[in-house]
């Protein structure tokens, strides 16, 4: 696990970022652990597991959207 980030404390949403090579271990066979983590009612939080590459792409898309909107830098 690289880091854990609280994405939305009000709605109890966490994001877990793992090394790209560790994603399959984190989500388990056919996503079993990811589904289990996502429904972790025992802690009451929704958990989203992403690889570092997935998170990098997400941030890149957000930055592109910000710079391409009217009034943004180009």
HTML snippet that shows the backbone in 3Dmol.js (N, CA, C, O; Angstrom):
<script src="https://3Dmol.org/build/3Dmol-min.js"></script>
<div id="view" style="width:600px;height:400px;position:relative"></div>
<script>
const pdb = `
ATOM      1  N   UNK A   1       0.852  -1.166   0.000  1.00  0.00           N
ATOM      2  CA  UNK A   1       0.000   0.000   0.000  1.00  0.00           C
ATOM      3  C   UNK A   1       0.900   1.231   0.000  1.00  0.00           C
ATOM      4  O   UNK A   1       1.824   1.347   0.805  1.00  0.00           O
ATOM      5  N   UNK A   2       0.609   2.138  -0.915  1.00  0.00           N
ATOM      6  CA  UNK A   2       1.389   3.359  -1.005  1.00  0.00           C
ATOM      7  C   UNK A   2       0.815   4.432  -0.091  1.00  0.00           C
ATOM      8  O   UNK A   2       1.538   5.081   0.665  1.00  0.00           O
ATOM      9  N   UNK A   3      -0.511   4.606  -0.178  1.00  0.00           N
ATOM     10  CA  UNK A   3      -1.140   5.608   0.698  1.00  0.00           C
ATOM     11  C   UNK A   3      -2.641   5.371   0.797  1.00  0.00           C
ATOM     12  O   UNK A   3      -3.250   4.708  -0.042  1.00  0.00           O
ATOM     13  N   UNK A   4      -3.208   5.936   1.846  1.00  0.00           N
ATOM     14  CA  UNK A   4      -4.653   5.918   2.048  1.00  0.00           C
ATOM     15  C   UNK A   4      -5.080   7.372   2.171  1.00  0.00           C
ATOM     16  O   UNK A   4      -4.468   8.155   2.897  1.00  0.00           O
ATOM     17  N   UNK A   5      -6.136   7.718   1.453  1.00  0.00           N
ATOM     18  CA  UNK A   5      -6.597   9.095   1.460  1.00  0.00           C
ATOM     19  C   UNK A   5      -8.091   9.120   1.719  1.00  0.00           C
ATOM     20  O   UNK A   5      -8.847   8.362   1.111  1.00  0.00           O
ATOM     21  N   UNK A   6      -8.511   9.985   2.615  1.00  0.00           N
ATOM     22  CA  UNK A   6      -9.943  10.183   2.846  1.00  0.00           C
ATOM     23  C   UNK A   6     -10.437  11.113   1.742  1.00  0.00           C
ATOM     24  O   UNK A   6     -10.049  12.280   1.682  1.00  0.00           O
ATOM     25  N   UNK A   7     -11.290  10.589   0.877  1.00  0.00           N
ATOM     26  CA  UNK A   7     -11.791  11.340  -0.269  1.00  0.00           C
ATOM     27  C   UNK A   7     -13.001  12.178   0.120  1.00  0.00           C
ATOM     28  O   UNK A   7     -13.123  13.332  -0.292  1.00  0.00           O
ATOM     29  N   UNK A   8     -13.897  11.596   0.916  1.00  0.00           N
ATOM     30  CA  UNK A   8     -15.132  12.268   1.302  1.00  0.00           C
ATOM     31  C   UNK A   8     -15.502  11.825   2.714  1.00  0.00           C
ATOM     32  O   UNK A   8     -16.183  10.814   2.887  1.00  0.00           O
ATOM     33  N   UNK A   9     -15.059  12.576   3.723  1.00  0.00           N
ATOM     34  CA  UNK A   9     -15.324  12.149   5.102  1.00  0.00           C
ATOM     35  C   UNK A   9     -16.810  12.127   5.452  1.00  0.00           C
ATOM     36  O   UNK A   9     -17.247  11.298   6.250  1.00  0.00           O
ATOM     37  N   UNK A  10     -17.575  13.017   4.869  1.00  0.00           N
ATOM     38  CA  UNK A  10     -19.001  13.079   5.173  1.00  0.00           C
ATOM     39  C   UNK A  10     -19.723  11.818   4.713  1.00  0.00           C
ATOM     40  O   UNK A  10     -20.598  11.300   5.406  1.00  0.00           O
ATOM     41  N   UNK A  11     -19.339  11.329   3.525  1.00  0.00           N
ATOM     42  CA  UNK A  11     -19.948  10.116   2.976  1.00  0.00           C
ATOM     43  C   UNK A  11     -19.100   8.876   3.224  1.00  0.00           C
ATOM     44  O   UNK A  11     -19.383   7.807   2.684  1.00  0.00           O
ATOM     45  N   UNK A  12     -18.062   9.020   4.039  1.00  0.00           N
ATOM     46  CA  UNK A  12     -17.186   7.926   4.449  1.00  0.00           C
ATOM     47  C   UNK A  12     -16.611   7.157   3.255  1.00  0.00           C
ATOM     48  O   UNK A  12     -16.869   5.968   3.070  1.00  0.00           O
ATOM     49  N   UNK A  13     -15.812   7.892   2.441  1.00  0.00           N
ATOM     50  CA  UNK A  13     -15.181   7.277   1.277  1.00  0.00           C
ATOM     51  C   UNK A  13     -13.666   7.398   1.391  1.00  0.00           C
ATOM     52  O   UNK A  13     -13.124   8.486   1.584  1.00  0.00           O
ATOM     53  N   UNK A  14     -12.996   6.252   1.267  1.00  0.00           N
ATOM     54  CA  UNK A  14     -11.532   6.181   1.302  1.00  0.00           C
ATOM     55  C   UNK A  14     -11.008   5.759  -0.057  1.00  0.00           C
ATOM     56  O   UNK A  14     -11.698   5.092  -0.828  1.00  0.00           O
ATOM     57  N   UNK A  15      -9.780   6.157  -0.336  1.00  0.00           N
ATOM     58  CA  UNK A  15      -9.096   5.716  -1.538  1.00  0.00           C
ATOM     59  C   UNK A  15      -7.765   5.109  -1.097  1.00  0.00           C
ATOM     60  O   UNK A  15      -7.001   5.737  -0.363  1.00  0.00           O
ATOM     61  N   UNK A  16      -7.498   3.901  -1.545  1.00  0.00           N
ATOM     62  CA  UNK A  16      -6.249   3.222  -1.228  1.00  0.00           C
ATOM     63  C   UNK A  16      -5.459   3.129  -2.526  1.00  0.00           C
ATOM     64  O   UNK A  16      -5.942   2.584  -3.518  1.00  0.00           O
ATOM     65  N   UNK A  17      -4.244   3.662  -2.512  1.00  0.00           N
ATOM     66  CA  UNK A  17      -3.385   3.629  -3.690  1.00  0.00           C
ATOM     67  C   UNK A  17      -2.273   2.617  -3.422  1.00  0.00           C
ATOM     68  O   UNK A  17      -1.590   2.668  -2.399  1.00  0.00           O
ATOM     69  N   UNK A  18      -2.114   1.692  -4.378  1.00  0.00           N
ATOM     70  CA  UNK A  18      -1.091   0.649  -4.247  1.00  0.00           C
ATOM     71  C   UNK A  18      -0.144   0.722  -5.438  1.00  0.00           C
ATOM     72  O   UNK A  18      -0.487   1.281  -6.480  1.00  0.00           O
ATOM     73  N   UNK A  19       1.036   0.160  -5.281  1.00  0.00           N
ATOM     74  CA  UNK A  19       1.978   0.093  -6.389  1.00  0.00           C
ATOM     75  C   UNK A  19       1.337  -0.680  -7.529  1.00  0.00           C
ATOM     76  O   UNK A  19       0.558  -1.606  -7.300  1.00  0.00           O
ATOM     77  N   UNK A  20       1.666  -0.296  -8.760  1.00  0.00           N
ATOM     78  CA  UNK A  20       1.083  -0.950  -9.932  1.00  0.00           C
ATOM     79  C   UNK A  20       1.241  -2.465  -9.859  1.00  0.00           C
ATOM     80  O   UNK A  20       0.309  -3.207 -10.170  1.00  0.00           O
ATOM     81  N   UNK A  21       2.413  -2.918  -9.452  1.00  0.00           N
ATOM     82  CA  UNK A  21       2.691  -4.358  -9.403  1.00  0.00           C
ATOM     83  C   UNK A  21       1.934  -5.069  -8.284  1.00  0.00           C
ATOM     84  O   UNK A  21       1.876  -6.298  -8.260  1.00  0.00           O
ATOM     85  N   UNK A  22       1.362  -4.314  -7.369  1.00  0.00           N
ATOM     86  CA  UNK A  22       0.662  -4.907  -6.230  1.00  0.00           C
ATOM     87  C   UNK A  22      -0.862  -4.856  -6.369  1.00  0.00           C
ATOM     88  O   UNK A  22      -1.582  -5.348  -5.500  1.00  0.00           O
ATOM     89  N   UNK A  23      -1.354  -4.260  -7.460  1.00  0.00           N
ATOM     90  CA  UNK A  23      -2.804  -4.102  -7.612  1.00  0.00           C
ATOM     91  C   UNK A  23      -3.528  -5.445  -7.597  1.00  0.00           C
ATOM     92  O   UNK A  23      -4.554  -5.591  -6.933  1.00  0.00           O
ATOM     93  N   UNK A  24      -3.001  -6.416  -8.320  1.00  0.00           N
ATOM     94  CA  UNK A  24      -3.685  -7.716  -8.361  1.00  0.00           C
ATOM     95  C   UNK A  24      -3.738  -8.363  -6.987  1.00  0.00           C
ATOM     96  O   UNK A  24      -4.707  -9.050  -6.664  1.00  0.00           O
ATOM     97  N   UNK A  25      -2.713  -8.152  -6.177  1.00  0.00           N
ATOM     98  CA  UNK A  25      -2.740  -8.683  -4.803  1.00  0.00           C
ATOM     99  C   UNK A  25      -3.768  -7.938  -3.953  1.00  0.00           C
ATOM    100  O   UNK A  25      -4.457  -8.532  -3.123  1.00  0.00           O
ATOM    101  N   UNK A  26      -3.859  -6.633  -4.174  1.00  0.00           N
ATOM    102  CA  UNK A  26      -4.785  -5.815  -3.382  1.00  0.00           C
ATOM    103  C   UNK A  26      -6.237  -6.133  -3.686  1.00  0.00           C
ATOM    104  O   UNK A  26      -7.074  -6.158  -2.783  1.00  0.00           O
ATOM    105  N   UNK A  27      -6.543  -6.379  -4.966  1.00  0.00           N
ATOM    106  CA  UNK A  27      -7.940  -6.641  -5.302  1.00  0.00           C
ATOM    107  C   UNK A  27      -8.276  -8.122  -5.235  1.00  0.00           C
ATOM    108  O   UNK A  27      -9.449  -8.491  -5.178  1.00  0.00           O
ATOM    109  N   UNK A  28      -7.257  -8.973  -5.241  1.00  0.00           N
ATOM    110  CA  UNK A  28      -7.484 -10.403  -5.092  1.00  0.00           C
ATOM    111  C   UNK A  28      -8.037 -11.055  -6.337  1.00  0.00           C
ATOM    112  O   UNK A  28      -8.265 -10.401  -7.355  1.00  0.00           O
ATOM    113  N   UNK A  29      -8.249 -12.351  -6.241  1.00  0.00           N
ATOM    114  CA  UNK A  29      -8.758 -13.137  -7.364  1.00  0.00           C
ATOM    115  C   UNK A  29     -10.135 -12.636  -7.774  1.00  0.00           C
ATOM    116  O   UNK A  29     -11.061 -12.585  -6.964  1.00  0.00           O
ATOM    117  N   UNK A  30     -10.254 -12.268  -9.044  1.00  0.00           N
ATOM    118  CA  UNK A  30     -11.505 -11.762  -9.610  1.00  0.00           C
ATOM    119  C   UNK A  30     -12.079 -10.594  -8.810  1.00  0.00           C
ATOM    120  O   UNK A  30     -13.294 -10.408  -8.749  1.00  0.00           O
ATOM    121  N   UNK A  31     -11.201  -9.821  -8.206  1.00  0.00           N
ATOM    122  CA  UNK A  31     -11.648  -8.636  -7.481  1.00  0.00           C
ATOM    123  C   UNK A  31     -12.280  -8.924  -6.139  1.00  0.00           C
ATOM    124  O   UNK A  31     -12.930  -8.046  -5.570  1.00  0.00           O
ATOM    125  N   UNK A  32     -12.114 -10.121  -5.614  1.00  0.00           N
ATOM    126  CA  UNK A  32     -12.758 -10.513  -4.360  1.00  0.00           C
ATOM    127  C   UNK A  32     -12.434  -9.619  -3.186  1.00  0.00           C
ATOM    128  O   UNK A  32     -13.329  -9.210  -2.446  1.00  0.00           O
ATOM    129  N   UNK A  33     -11.150  -9.311  -3.005  1.00  0.00           N
ATOM    130  CA  UNK A  33     -10.790  -8.462  -1.869  1.00  0.00           C
ATOM    131  C   UNK A  33     -11.253  -7.028  -2.080  1.00  0.00           C
ATOM    132  O   UNK A  33     -11.608  -6.337  -1.126  1.00  0.00           O
ATOM    133  N   UNK A  34     -11.247  -6.581  -3.336  1.00  0.00           N
ATOM    134  CA  UNK A  34     -11.729  -5.232  -3.615  1.00  0.00           C
ATOM    135  C   UNK A  34     -13.211  -5.139  -3.279  1.00  0.00           C
ATOM    136  O   UNK A  34     -13.654  -4.165  -2.670  1.00  0.00           O
ATOM    137  N   UNK A  35     -13.972  -6.144  -3.672  1.00  0.00           N
ATOM    138  CA  UNK A  35     -15.401  -6.135  -3.336  1.00  0.00           C
ATOM    139  C   UNK A  35     -15.587  -6.182  -1.831  1.00  0.00           C
ATOM    140  O   UNK A  35     -16.435  -5.484  -1.277  1.00  0.00           O
ATOM    141  N   UNK A  36     -14.788  -7.010  -1.175  1.00  0.00           N
ATOM    142  CA  UNK A  36     -14.883  -7.113   0.281  1.00  0.00           C
ATOM    143  C   UNK A  36     -14.541  -5.780   0.930  1.00  0.00           C
ATOM    144  O   UNK A  36     -15.248  -5.315   1.825  1.00  0.00           O
ATOM    145  N   UNK A  37     -13.450  -5.168   0.472  1.00  0.00           N
ATOM    146  CA  UNK A  37     -13.046  -3.874   1.026  1.00  0.00           C
ATOM    147  C   UNK A  37     -14.112  -2.825   0.751  1.00  0.00           C
ATOM    148  O   UNK A  37     -14.416  -2.002   1.614  1.00  0.00           O
ATOM    149  N   UNK A  38     -14.681  -2.854  -0.455  1.00  0.00           N
ATOM    150  CA  UNK A  38     -15.703  -1.881  -0.818  1.00  0.00           C
ATOM    151  C   UNK A  38     -16.955  -1.987   0.021  1.00  0.00           C
ATOM    152  O   UNK A  38     -17.686  -1.009   0.181  1.00  0.00           O
ATOM    153  N   UNK A  39     -17.205  -3.155   0.552  1.00  0.00           N
ATOM    154  CA  UNK A  39     -18.393  -3.359   1.389  1.00  0.00           C
ATOM    155  C   UNK A  39     -18.010  -3.528   2.857  1.00  0.00           C
ATOM    156  O   UNK A  39     -18.732  -4.170   3.619  1.00  0.00           O
ATOM    157  N   UNK A  40     -16.910  -2.971   3.239  1.00  0.00           N
ATOM    158  CA  UNK A  40     -16.402  -3.161   4.598  1.00  0.00           C
ATOM    159  C   UNK A  40     -17.298  -2.453   5.608  1.00  0.00           C
ATOM    160  O   UNK A  40     -16.924  -1.432   6.185  1.00  0.00           O
ATOM    161  N   UNK A  41     -18.464  -3.003   5.805  1.00  0.00           N
ATOM    162  CA  UNK A  41     -19.431  -2.378   6.710  1.00  0.00           C
ATOM    163  C   UNK A  41     -18.936  -2.370   8.146  1.00  0.00           C
ATOM    164  O   UNK A  41     -19.388  -1.564   8.959  1.00  0.00           O
ATOM    165  N   UNK A  42     -18.013  -3.264   8.457  1.00  0.00           N
ATOM    166  CA  UNK A  42     -17.496  -3.313   9.828  1.00  0.00           C
ATOM    167  C   UNK A  42     -16.737  -2.048  10.188  1.00  0.00           C
ATOM    168  O   UNK A  42     -16.577  -1.742  11.370  1.00  0.00           O
ATOM    169  N   UNK A  43     -16.262  -1.299   9.182  1.00  0.00           N
ATOM    170  CA  UNK A  43     -15.662  -0.005   9.489  1.00  0.00           C
ATOM    171  C   UNK A  43     -16.548   1.134   9.007  1.00  0.00           C
ATOM    172  O   UNK A  43     -16.321   2.293   9.357  1.00  0.00           O
ATOM    173  N   UNK A  44     -17.557   0.808   8.204  1.00  0.00           N
ATOM    174  CA  UNK A  44     -18.521   1.811   7.767  1.00  0.00           C
ATOM    175  C   UNK A  44     -18.034   2.745   6.673  1.00  0.00           C
ATOM    176  O   UNK A  44     -18.623   3.807   6.473  1.00  0.00           O
ATOM    177  N   UNK A  45     -16.979   2.383   5.962  1.00  0.00           N
ATOM    178  CA  UNK A  45     -16.432   3.231   4.909  1.00  0.00           C
ATOM    179  C   UNK A  45     -16.452   2.503   3.575  1.00  0.00           C
ATOM    180  O   UNK A  45     -16.270   1.287   3.523  1.00  0.00           O
ATOM    181  N   UNK A  46     -16.673   3.244   2.500  1.00  0.00           N
ATOM    182  CA  UNK A  46     -16.557   2.732   1.136  1.00  0.00           C
ATOM    183  C   UNK A  46     -15.093   2.903   0.742  1.00  0.00           C
ATOM    184  O   UNK A  46     -14.548   4.002   0.849  1.00  0.00           O
ATOM    185  N   UNK A  47     -14.454   1.825   0.286  1.00  0.00           N
ATOM    186  CA  UNK A  47     -13.024   1.845  -0.017  1.00  0.00           C
ATOM    187  C   UNK A  47     -12.812   1.579  -1.506  1.00  0.00           C
ATOM    188  O   UNK A  47     -13.291   0.579  -2.042  1.00  0.00           O
ATOM    189  N   UNK A  48     -12.090   2.485  -2.164  1.00  0.00           N
ATOM    190  CA  UNK A  48     -11.760   2.336  -3.579  1.00  0.00           C
ATOM    191  C   UNK A  48     -10.265   2.062  -3.683  1.00  0.00           C
ATOM    192  O   UNK A  48      -9.455   2.850  -3.194  1.00  0.00           O
ATOM    193  N   UNK A  49      -9.891   0.950  -4.318  1.00  0.00           N
ATOM    194  CA  UNK A  49      -8.488   0.576  -4.466  1.00  0.00           C
ATOM    195  C   UNK A  49      -8.051   0.883  -5.890  1.00  0.00           C
ATOM    196  O   UNK A  49      -8.681   0.442  -6.851  1.00  0.00           O
ATOM    197  N   UNK A  50      -6.959   1.650  -6.021  1.00  0.00           N
ATOM    198  CA  UNK A  50      -6.437   2.032  -7.329  1.00  0.00           C
ATOM    199  C   UNK A  50      -4.926   1.826  -7.361  1.00  0.00           C
ATOM    200  O   UNK A  50      -4.247   1.873  -6.335  1.00  0.00           O
ATOM    201  N   UNK A  51      -4.426   1.597  -8.570  1.00  0.00           N
ATOM    202  CA  UNK A  51      -2.973   1.524  -8.741  1.00  0.00           C
ATOM    203  C   UNK A  51      -2.433   2.951  -8.849  1.00  0.00           C
ATOM    204  O   UNK A  51      -3.187   3.894  -9.087  1.00  0.00           O
ATOM    205  N   UNK A  52      -1.115   3.095  -8.670  1.00  0.00           N
ATOM    206  CA  UNK A  52      -0.502   4.414  -8.818  1.00  0.00           C
ATOM    207  C   UNK A  52      -0.742   4.960 -10.224  1.00  0.00           C
ATOM    208  O   UNK A  52      -0.970   6.158 -10.398  1.00  0.00           O
ATOM    209  N   UNK A  53      -0.692   4.080 -11.227  1.00  0.00           N
ATOM    210  CA  UNK A  53      -0.912   4.501 -12.613  1.00  0.00           C
ATOM    211  C   UNK A  53      -2.350   4.979 -12.813  1.00  0.00           C
ATOM    212  O   UNK A  53      -2.572   5.996 -13.469  1.00  0.00           O
ATOM    213  N   UNK A  54      -3.318   4.270 -12.264  1.00  0.00           N
ATOM    214  CA  UNK A  54      -4.718   4.702 -12.372  1.00  0.00           C
ATOM    215  C   UNK A  54      -4.902   6.081 -11.737  1.00  0.00           C
ATOM    216  O   UNK A  54      -5.590   6.936 -12.295  1.00  0.00           O
ATOM    217  N   UNK A  55      -4.294   6.295 -10.586  1.00  0.00           N
ATOM    218  CA  UNK A  55      -4.407   7.579  -9.892  1.00  0.00           C
ATOM    219  C   UNK A  55      -3.715   8.678 -10.686  1.00  0.00           C
ATOM    220  O   UNK A  55      -4.225   9.794 -10.773  1.00  0.00           O
ATOM    221  N   UNK A  56      -2.550   8.370 -11.268  1.00  0.00           N
ATOM    222  CA  UNK A  56      -1.832   9.348 -12.083  1.00  0.00           C
ATOM    223  C   UNK A  56      -2.694   9.779 -13.271  1.00  0.00           C
ATOM    224  O   UNK A  56      -2.789  10.967 -13.576  1.00  0.00           O
ATOM    225  N   UNK A  57      -3.320   8.808 -13.938  1.00  0.00           N
ATOM    226  CA  UNK A  57      -4.177   9.115 -15.085  1.00  0.00           C
ATOM    227  C   UNK A  57      -5.386   9.947 -14.667  1.00  0.00           C
ATOM    228  O   UNK A  57      -5.791  10.872 -15.372  1.00  0.00           O
ATOM    229  N   UNK A  58      -5.953   9.611 -13.521  1.00  0.00           N
ATOM    230  CA  UNK A  58      -7.107  10.364 -13.011  1.00  0.00           C
ATOM    231  C   UNK A  58      -6.725  11.824 -12.776  1.00  0.00           C
ATOM    232  O   UNK A  58      -7.465  12.730 -13.160  1.00  0.00           O
ATOM    233  N   UNK A  59      -5.579  12.051 -12.150  1.00  0.00           N
ATOM    234  CA  UNK A  59      -5.122  13.420 -11.874  1.00  0.00           C
ATOM    235  C   UNK A  59      -4.815  14.149 -13.175  1.00  0.00           C
ATOM    236  O   UNK A  59      -5.138  15.328 -13.323  1.00  0.00           O
ATOM    237  N   UNK A  60      -4.196  13.452 -14.111  1.00  0.00           N
ATOM    238  CA  UNK A  60      -3.879  14.043 -15.406  1.00  0.00           C
ATOM    239  C   UNK A  60      -5.161  14.487 -16.122  1.00  0.00           C
ATOM    240  O   UNK A  60      -5.203  15.575 -16.695  1.00  0.00           O
ATOM    241  N   UNK A  61      -6.197  13.655 -16.091  1.00  0.00           N
ATOM    242  CA  UNK A  61      -7.480  14.004 -16.711  1.00  0.00           C
ATOM    243  C   UNK A  61      -8.110  15.214 -16.032  1.00  0.00           C
ATOM    244  O   UNK A  61      -8.674  16.082 -16.699  1.00  0.00           O
ATOM    245  N   UNK A  62      -8.014  15.270 -14.706  1.00  0.00           N
ATOM    246  CA  UNK A  62      -8.570  16.400 -13.970  1.00  0.00           C
ATOM    247  C   UNK A  62      -7.830  17.691 -14.329  1.00  0.00           C
ATOM    248  O   UNK A  62      -8.452  18.738 -14.504  1.00  0.00           O
ATOM    249  N   UNK A  63      -6.506  17.612 -14.437  1.00  0.00           N
ATOM    250  CA  UNK A  63      -5.711  18.785 -14.787  1.00  0.00           C
ATOM    251  C   UNK A  63      -6.029  19.254 -16.214  1.00  0.00           C
ATOM    252  O   UNK A  63      -6.122  20.454 -16.470  1.00  0.00           O
ATOM    253  N   UNK A  64      -6.194  18.310 -17.129  1.00  0.00           N
ATOM    254  CA  UNK A  64      -6.547  18.647 -18.504  1.00  0.00           C
ATOM    255  C   UNK A  64      -7.906  19.338 -18.549  1.00  0.00           C
ATOM    256  O   UNK A  64      -8.079  20.335 -19.248  1.00  0.00           O
ATOM    257  N   UNK A  65      -8.859  18.809 -17.807  1.00  0.00           N
ATOM    258  CA  UNK A  65     -10.188  19.410 -17.762  1.00  0.00           C
ATOM    259  C   UNK A  65     -10.133  20.829 -17.204  1.00  0.00           C
ATOM    260  O   UNK A  65     -10.830  21.718 -17.692  1.00  0.00           O
ATOM    261  N   UNK A  66      -9.310  21.039 -16.187  1.00  0.00           N
ATOM    262  CA  UNK A  66      -9.184  22.384 -15.599  1.00  0.00           C
ATOM    263  C   UNK A  66      -8.551  23.375 -16.568  1.00  0.00           C
ATOM    264  O   UNK A  66      -8.972  24.529 -16.647  1.00  0.00           O
ATOM    265  N   UNK A  67      -7.544  22.925 -17.301  1.00  0.00           N
ATOM    266  CA  UNK A  67      -6.849  23.850 -18.203  1.00  0.00           C
ATOM    267  C   UNK A  67      -7.598  24.062 -19.514  1.00  0.00           C
ATOM    268  O   UNK A  67      -7.305  25.018 -20.232  1.00  0.00           O
ATOM    269  N   UNK A  68      -8.552  23.202 -19.844  1.00  0.00           N
ATOM    270  CA  UNK A  68      -9.299  23.348 -21.089  1.00  0.00           C
ATOM    271  C   UNK A  68     -10.631  24.068 -20.929  1.00  0.00           C
ATOM    272  O   UNK A  68     -11.313  24.315 -21.923  1.00  0.00           O
ATOM    273  N   UNK A  69     -11.009  24.402 -19.731  1.00  0.00           N
ATOM    274  CA  UNK A  69     -12.284  25.082 -19.564  1.00  0.00           C
ATOM    275  C   UNK A  69     -12.092  26.592 -19.844  1.00  0.00           C
ATOM    276  O   UNK A  69     -10.978  27.109 -19.758  1.00  0.00           O
ATOM    277  N   UNK A  70     -13.179  27.274 -20.174  1.00  0.00           N
ATOM    278  CA  UNK A  70     -13.076  28.723 -20.460  1.00  0.00           C
ATOM    279  C   UNK A  70     -12.419  29.450 -19.299  1.00  0.00           C
ATOM    280  O   UNK A  70     -12.769  29.242 -18.137  1.00  0.00           O
ATOM    281  N   UNK A  71     -11.472  30.295 -19.628  1.00  0.00           N
ATOM    282  CA  UNK A  71     -10.766  31.066 -18.596  1.00  0.00           C
ATOM    283  C   UNK A  71      -9.572  30.339 -18.022  1.00  0.00           C
ATOM    284  O   UNK A  71      -8.795  30.922 -17.266  1.00  0.00           O
ATOM    285  N   UNK A  72      -9.407  29.046 -18.378  1.00  0.00           N
ATOM    286  CA  UNK A  72      -8.256  28.282 -17.888  1.00  0.00           C
ATOM    287  C   UNK A  72      -7.025  28.561 -18.726  1.00  0.00           C
ATOM    288  O   UNK A  72      -7.124  29.123 -19.817  1.00  0.00           O
ATOM    289  N   UNK A  73      -5.889  28.178 -18.232  1.00  0.00           N
ATOM    290  CA  UNK A  73      -4.642  28.370 -18.971  1.00  0.00           C
ATOM    291  C   UNK A  73      -4.535  27.373 -20.099  1.00  0.00           C
ATOM    292  O   UNK A  73      -5.038  26.254 -19.994  1.00  0.00           O
ATOM    293  N   UNK A  74      -3.899  27.759 -21.150  1.00  0.00           N
ATOM    294  CA  UNK A  74      -3.666  26.856 -22.285  1.00  0.00           C
ATOM    295  C   UNK A  74      -2.254  26.950 -22.737  1.00  0.00           C
ATOM    296  O   UNK A  74      -1.862  26.267 -23.682  1.00  0.00           O
TER     297      UNK A  74
END
`;
const viewer = $3Dmol.createViewer("view");
viewer.addModel(pdb, "pdb");
viewer.setStyle({}, {cartoon: {color: "spectrum"}});
viewer.zoomTo();
viewer.render();
</script>
